[in-house]
Amino acid sequence: MEPILAEFRQVAQTIRYSRPQLPLISNVSGTWTEAEIATPDYWVNHIQNQCSLLRV
């Protein structure tokens, strides 16, 4: 995914984000998420990292 990160970030910065209205668990961190999901940085990080559906 590394080759597309710069272009992805440019597109992600054009989107108007909102905080989730319902409780939401990030499939990257495996934890509850709120405001941090409503940023371009979160989504760039999301495509760089593997999903964490189960934390042991």
C-alpha positions in Angstrom: 0.0 0.0 0.0 3.0 2.3 0.5 3.0 3.5 -3.2 -0.5 5.0 -2.9 -0.2 6.6 0.5 0.6 10.2 -0.7 -2.3 10.2 -3.2 -4.7 8.5 -0.7 -3.8 11.2 1.9 -4.6 14.0 -0.7 -8.0 12.5 -1.4 -8.7 11.8 2.3 -8.0 15.4 3.1 -10.8 16.5 0.8 -13.5 14.5 2.7 -15.6 16.1 5.4 -15.6 13.7 8.3 -18.0 13.4 11.3 -17.7 11.6 14.6 -19.6 8.4 14.7 -23.1 8.7 16.0 -23.1 5.1 17.4 -20.5 3.3 19.4 -17.8 2.0 17.1 -14.8 -0.3 17.5 -11.9 0.3 15.2 -10.8 -2.8 13.3 -7.2 -1.4 13.4 -6.8 -0.9 17.2 -9.6 -3.2 18.4 -10.7 -0.4 20.8 -13.6 2.0 21.0 -13.1 5.0 18.7 -14.7 8.4 18.5 -13.2 11.6 17.2 -9.9 10.0 15.9 -11.8 8.1 13.2 -13.0 11.4 11.7 -9.5 12.4 10.4 -7.5 11.8 7.3 -4.6 10.5 9.4 -6.8 7.7 10.8 -7.7 6.4 7.3 -4.1 6.6 6.1 -3.1 4.6 9.1 -6.0 2.3 8.5 -4.7 1.2 5.0 -1.1 0.9 6.3 -1.9 -1.5 9.2 -3.5 -4.9 9.5 -6.9 -5.3 11.0 -7.0 -6.4 14.6 -10.3 -8.2 15.0 -9.3 -10.0 18.1 -6.9 -8.8 20.9 -5.5 -11.6 23.1 
